[in-house]
Amino acid sequence: MTQQAVRRVKRVSGRSTALWRGLLLSIAATAAAVVMFAVIISFVDIQDGLIRIVNQVIKVGAIFLGVYTIVPRGDSAGIRRGALLGLLYMGVGVLVYALLSRQQFTWLSYLTDVLMGVAAGGLSGMLLGSLRGK
């Protein structure tokens, strides 16, 4: 292998490692936020509509946090990386929810959730990637 090929392999493998780190951080942030919200719900009577809104805010916040860790400033591929992280995050979330939940949702609602994650990740990546480098 040439030296240029070795550098390319290291660069690509570093990006995929960062992606998995960002995904795990997003999942951990979601778990922590859901536990804290569950504690709040146990003390305060909250309507179902507000619970759905807070759940969506938690998801978008977790995606942003994950994208923040994987998209460096001035990265032209920020949209792509963010959208990929959003897709993986929501894909894992929908899969886990579908397996653990007894509620049956339509494929359209699952697809809507996944597309929301892709959009949130892409927008986060675009915003973070458009910041000037250090």
Backbone as JSON, one array per atom type, in Angstrom:
{
  "sequence": "MTQQAVRRVKRVSGRSTALWRGLLLSIAATAAAVVMFAVIISFVDIQDGLIRIVNQVIKVGAIFLGVYTIVPRGDSAGIRRGALLGLLYMGVGVLVYALLSRQQFTWLSYLTDVLMGVAAGGLSGMLLGSLRGK",
  "N": [[0.84, -1.19, 0.0], [0.45, 2.2, -0.75], [1.71, 5.23, 0.71], [-0.15, 7.28, 0.61], [-2.54, 5.86, 0.33], [-2.64, 4.55, 2.78], [-2.95, 6.76, 4.5], [-5.48, 7.57, 3.67], [-7.1, 5.37, 4.4], [-6.8, 5.47, 7.19], [-7.99, 7.97, 7.67], [-10.65, 7.56, 6.83], [-11.43, 5.44, 8.52], [-11.21, 6.71, 10.95], [-13.26, 8.56, 10.77], [-15.52, 6.9, 10.73], [-15.34, 5.77, 13.25], [-15.72, 8.05, 14.8], [-18.35, 8.58, 14.07], [-19.72, 6.4, 15.22], [-19.13, 6.91, 17.89], [-20.47, 9.36, 18.21], [-23.1, 8.48, 17.77], [-23.47, 6.71, 19.94], [-23.19, 8.55, 22.03], [-25.44, 10.15, 21.55], [-27.47, 8.29, 22.03], [-27.0, 7.72, 24.74], [-27.45, 10.25, 25.85], [-30.14, 10.54, 25.28], [-31.23, 8.46, 26.83], [-30.58, 9.37, 29.42], [-32.01, 11.81, 29.5], [-34.64, 10.9, 29.16], [-35.0, 9.39, 31.47], [-34.78, 11.41, 33.42], [-36.99, 12.97, 32.67], [-39.04, 11.14, 33.12], [-38.95, 10.97, 35.88], [-39.78, 13.55, 36.51], [-42.36, 13.46, 35.46], [-43.51, 11.65, 37.21], [-43.98, 13.17, 39.45], [-45.45, 15.34, 38.62], [-48.48, 16.12, 37.02], [-48.82, 15.66, 33.7], [-49.99, 16.45, 30.46], [-50.76, 14.28, 27.66], [-50.16, 15.35, 25.12], [-48.16, 17.24, 25.65], [-46.17, 15.54, 26.56], [-45.52, 14.13, 24.23], [-44.43, 16.21, 22.71], [-42.2, 16.96, 24.28], [-40.76, 14.56, 24.11], [-40.06, 14.59, 21.38], [-38.44, 16.86, 21.35], [-36.37, 15.97, 22.99], [-35.3, 13.94, 21.36], [-34.41, 15.43, 19.09], [-32.58, 17.14, 20.34], [-30.71, 15.25, 21.28], [-29.78, 14.22, 18.85], [-28.59, 16.54, 17.79], [-26.53, 16.89, 19.68], [-24.98, 14.57, 19.21], [-24.25, 15.02, 16.53], [-22.8, 17.35, 16.86], [-20.5, 16.36, 18.02], [-19.32, 14.95, 15.94], [-19.04, 16.49, 13.64], [-16.71, 18.6, 12.47], [-15.82, 22.09, 12.65], [-16.29, 24.03, 9.74], [-16.54, 21.9, 8.01], [-17.23, 20.49, 4.98], [-18.77, 18.3, 4.46], [-20.69, 18.16, 6.4], [-23.5, 18.13, 6.34], [-24.1, 15.65, 5.2], [-22.87, 13.85, 7.02], [-24.26, 14.51, 9.39], [-26.91, 13.9, 8.63], [-26.65, 11.16, 8.22], [-26.02, 10.31, 10.83], [-28.42, 11.06, 12.09], [-30.19, 9.37, 10.73], [-29.25, 6.79, 11.5], [-29.55, 6.98, 14.31], [-32.35, 7.42, 14.63], [-33.25, 5.18, 13.3], [-32.31, 3.08, 14.93], [-33.72, 3.78, 17.26], [-36.43, 3.57, 16.43], [-36.51, 0.88, 15.79], [-35.93, -0.37, 18.29], [-38.09, 0.65, 19.78], [-40.24, -0.46, 18.35], [-39.82, -3.17, 18.84], [-40.02, -3.37, 21.64], [-42.39, -2.13, 22.39], [-45.89, -2.44, 22.87], [-47.71, -1.19, 21.43], [-49.07, -0.67, 18.24], [-47.92, 0.98, 15.55], [-48.35, 2.71, 12.44], [-46.52, 2.12, 9.39], [-46.06, 4.51, 8.21], [-45.94, 6.36, 10.31], [-43.6, 5.51, 11.59], [-41.8, 5.93, 9.5], [-42.03, 8.69, 9.23], [-40.91, 9.52, 11.66], [-38.24, 8.63, 11.29], [-37.5, 10.17, 9.06], [-37.69, 12.7, 10.21], [-35.53, 12.56, 11.95], [-33.4, 12.34, 10.13], [-33.63, 14.82, 8.86], [-33.23, 16.57, 11.05], [-30.62, 15.86, 11.79], [-29.24, 16.44, 9.4], [-29.69, 19.24, 9.16], [-28.46, 20.09, 11.54], [-25.83, 19.28, 11.03], [-25.31, 20.88, 8.79], [-25.46, 23.47, 9.91], [-23.45, 23.34, 11.9], [-21.23, 22.61, 10.36], [-20.95, 24.85, 8.79], [-19.83, 26.76, 10.35], [-16.99, 28.79, 10.99], [-13.68, 27.53, 10.78], [-11.38, 26.76, 13.47]],
  "CA": [[0.0, 0.0, 0.0], [1.19, 3.45, -0.78], [1.52, 6.06, 1.9], [-1.39, 8.0, 0.42], [-3.64, 4.93, 0.6], [-2.66, 4.34, 4.22], [-3.56, 7.95, 5.1], [-6.9, 7.56, 3.35], [-7.74, 4.35, 5.24], [-6.84, 6.0, 8.55], [-8.95, 9.06, 7.72], [-12.0, 7.0, 6.72], [-11.74, 4.68, 9.73], [-11.39, 7.68, 12.03], [-14.6, 9.14, 10.63], [-16.54, 5.93, 11.14], [-15.25, 5.67, 14.7], [-16.37, 9.24, 15.32], [-19.8, 8.4, 13.86], [-20.25, 5.49, 16.26], [-19.06, 7.63, 19.17], [-21.58, 10.32, 18.21], [-24.34, 7.73, 17.92], [-23.56, 6.25, 21.33], [-23.43, 9.73, 22.87], [-26.84, 10.52, 21.35], [-28.3, 7.3, 22.72], [-26.83, 7.92, 26.18], [-28.13, 11.5, 26.21], [-31.58, 10.25, 25.24], [-31.57, 7.65, 28.01], [-30.52, 10.23, 30.61], [-33.11, 12.77, 29.45], [-35.9, 10.19, 29.35], [-35.1, 9.05, 32.9], [-35.09, 12.64, 34.15], [-38.37, 13.35, 32.34], [-39.92, 10.18, 33.8], [-39.01, 11.38, 37.29], [-40.62, 14.75, 36.56], [-43.74, 13.04, 35.22], [-44.03, 10.96, 38.39], [-44.37, 14.16, 40.44], [-46.31, 16.37, 38.03], [-49.44, 15.59, 36.05], [-48.56, 16.28, 32.4], [-50.87, 15.95, 29.41], [-50.12, 13.46, 26.64], [-49.64, 16.2, 24.04], [-46.89, 17.81, 26.09], [-45.21, 14.44, 26.63], [-45.06, 13.88, 22.85], [-43.58, 17.34, 22.31], [-40.93, 16.84, 25.0], [-40.04, 13.43, 23.53], [-39.46, 15.03, 20.12], [-37.34, 17.79, 21.69], [-35.27, 15.13, 23.49], [-34.68, 13.3, 20.19], [-33.69, 16.43, 18.29], [-31.42, 17.55, 21.14], [-29.72, 14.17, 21.28], [-29.18, 14.19, 17.52], [-27.7, 17.69, 17.7], [-25.35, 16.6, 20.5], [-24.17, 13.6, 18.48], [-23.68, 15.68, 15.34], [-21.81, 18.3, 17.36], [-19.25, 15.65, 18.3], [-18.7, 14.34, 14.76], [-18.85, 17.43, 12.54], [-15.82, 19.7, 12.82], [-16.13, 23.39, 12.04], [-15.82, 24.19, 8.37], [-16.61, 20.63, 7.3], [-18.16, 20.58, 3.85], [-19.61, 17.1, 4.47], [-21.46, 18.18, 7.63], [-24.9, 17.74, 6.09], [-24.11, 14.19, 4.99], [-22.57, 13.16, 8.29], [-25.37, 14.74, 10.3], [-28.07, 13.14, 8.17], [-26.37, 9.75, 8.49], [-26.18, 10.07, 12.26], [-29.85, 11.13, 12.37], [-30.8, 8.14, 10.21], [-28.88, 5.67, 12.37], [-30.16, 7.2, 15.62], [-33.79, 7.18, 14.57], [-33.44, 3.78, 12.92], [-32.16, 2.28, 16.15], [-34.83, 4.11, 18.16], [-37.67, 2.99, 15.92], [-36.4, -0.58, 15.92], [-36.08, -0.72, 19.71], [-39.47, 0.94, 20.18], [-41.14, -1.44, 17.73], [-39.64, -4.46, 19.5], [-40.39, -3.34, 23.05], [-43.72, -1.56, 22.59], [-47.05, -3.26, 22.49], [-48.53, -0.37, 20.55], [-48.79, -0.87, 16.83], [-48.0, 2.19, 14.75], [-48.27, 2.46, 11.01], [-45.2, 2.33, 8.81], [-45.95, 5.93, 7.91], [-45.48, 7.08, 11.5], [-42.19, 5.16, 11.76], [-41.07, 6.62, 8.44], [-42.01, 10.11, 9.58], [-39.91, 9.67, 12.72], [-36.91, 8.47, 10.71], [-37.23, 11.34, 8.23], [-37.44, 13.81, 11.11], [-34.16, 12.4, 12.43], [-32.49, 12.67, 9.02], [-33.7, 16.27, 8.68], [-32.59, 17.22, 12.21], [-29.19, 15.63, 11.67], [-28.72, 17.21, 8.26], [-29.68, 20.66, 9.52], [-27.42, 20.29, 12.55], [-24.54, 19.18, 10.34], [-25.14, 22.05, 7.95], [-25.16, 24.61, 10.77], [-22.15, 23.18, 12.55], [-20.2, 22.6, 9.33], [-20.79, 26.17, 8.18], [-19.07, 27.64, 11.25], [-15.59, 28.94, 10.58], [-12.71, 26.68, 11.5], [-10.62, 27.43, 14.54]],
  "C": [[0.88, 1.24, 0.0], [0.87, 4.25, 0.47], [0.22, 6.84, 1.81], [-2.6, 7.11, 0.73], [-3.77, 4.67, 2.09], [-3.31, 5.53, 4.92], [-5.06, 7.97, 4.85], [-7.66, 6.56, 4.21], [-7.85, 4.84, 6.68], [-7.89, 7.09, 8.68], [-10.38, 8.52, 7.69], [-12.36, 6.23, 7.98], [-11.92, 5.6, 10.93], [-12.77, 8.32, 11.98], [-15.68, 8.17, 11.08], [-16.51, 5.72, 12.65], [-15.93, 6.87, 15.35], [-17.89, 9.13, 15.18], [-20.39, 7.51, 14.94], [-20.19, 6.13, 17.63], [-20.2, 8.63, 19.29], [-22.92, 9.64, 18.41], [-24.52, 7.25, 19.36], [-23.81, 7.4, 22.3], [-24.89, 10.17, 22.76], [-27.77, 9.57, 22.11], [-28.2, 7.48, 24.23], [-27.53, 9.19, 26.65], [-29.64, 11.3, 26.23], [-32.0, 9.48, 26.49], [-31.58, 8.51, 29.27], [-31.7, 11.21, 30.64], [-34.45, 12.1, 29.69], [-36.08, 9.81, 30.83], [-35.45, 10.29, 33.72], [-36.54, 13.08, 33.9], [-39.37, 12.41, 33.02], [-40.05, 10.53, 35.28], [-39.9, 12.6, 37.43], [-42.09, 14.37, 36.39], [-44.33, 12.35, 36.45], [-44.49, 11.94, 39.47], [-45.4, 15.16, 39.93], [-47.23, 15.71, 37.01], [-49.28, 16.36, 34.73], [-49.45, 15.63, 31.36], [-50.07, 15.19, 28.36], [-49.5, 14.28, 25.52], [-48.3, 16.8, 24.4], [-45.81, 16.73, 26.17], [-44.66, 14.14, 25.24], [-44.11, 14.97, 22.39], [-42.21, 17.23, 22.98], [-40.12, 15.67, 24.45], [-39.38, 13.81, 22.22], [-38.29, 15.98, 20.37], [-36.13, 17.0, 22.2], [-34.55, 14.47, 22.32], [-33.84, 14.27, 19.39], [-32.45, 16.92, 19.04], [-30.33, 16.51, 21.17], [-29.03, 14.06, 19.92], [-28.2, 15.34, 17.37], [-26.41, 17.44, 18.49], [-24.42, 15.62, 19.79], [-23.5, 14.22, 17.27], [-22.6, 16.67, 15.75], [-20.46, 17.61, 17.6], [-18.57, 15.11, 17.05], [-18.44, 15.3, 13.62], [-17.93, 18.56, 13.0], [-16.24, 20.99, 12.12], [-15.53, 23.45, 10.64], [-15.86, 22.91, 7.55], [-17.66, 20.71, 6.2], [-19.1, 19.38, 3.79], [-20.49, 17.03, 5.72], [-22.9, 17.73, 7.45], [-25.0, 16.23, 5.97], [-23.88, 13.43, 6.28], [-23.71, 13.31, 9.29], [-26.6, 13.93, 9.92], [-27.87, 11.65, 8.43], [-26.53, 9.43, 9.97], [-27.66, 10.1, 12.64], [-30.58, 9.88, 11.9], [-30.5, 6.95, 11.11], [-29.56, 5.78, 13.73], [-31.65, 6.87, 15.61], [-34.09, 5.75, 14.14], [-33.34, 2.86, 14.11], [-33.33, 2.53, 17.09], [-36.14, 3.49, 17.73], [-37.65, 1.48, 16.07], [-36.6, -1.03, 17.36], [-37.51, -0.48, 20.17], [-40.44, -0.08, 19.62], [-41.03, -2.8, 18.41], [-40.17, -4.48, 20.93], [-41.83, -2.87, 23.3], [-44.81, -2.54, 22.18], [-47.99, -2.47, 21.6], [-48.11, -0.63, 19.11], [-48.99, 0.45, 16.08], [-47.92, 1.81, 13.28], [-46.84, 2.68, 10.54], [-44.97, 3.8, 8.5], [-45.46, 6.71, 9.12], [-44.02, 6.76, 11.81], [-41.33, 5.9, 10.74], [-40.95, 8.11, 8.72], [-40.98, 10.39, 10.67], [-38.49, 9.6, 12.16], [-36.56, 9.69, 9.86], [-36.99, 12.59, 9.07], [-36.01, 13.75, 11.65], [-33.14, 12.76, 11.36], [-32.46, 14.18, 8.82], [-32.99, 17.0, 9.82], [-31.08, 17.05, 12.15], [-28.56, 16.41, 10.54], [-28.64, 18.69, 8.55], [-28.6, 20.97, 10.56], [-26.04, 20.26, 11.91], [-24.26, 20.38, 9.46], [-24.76, 23.27, 8.79], [-23.77, 24.51, 11.37], [-21.01, 23.2, 11.53], [-19.97, 23.95, 8.71], [-20.06, 27.15, 9.1], [-17.62, 27.68, 10.78], [-14.69, 28.07, 11.43], [-11.93, 27.47, 12.52], [-9.3, 27.94, 14.04]]
}
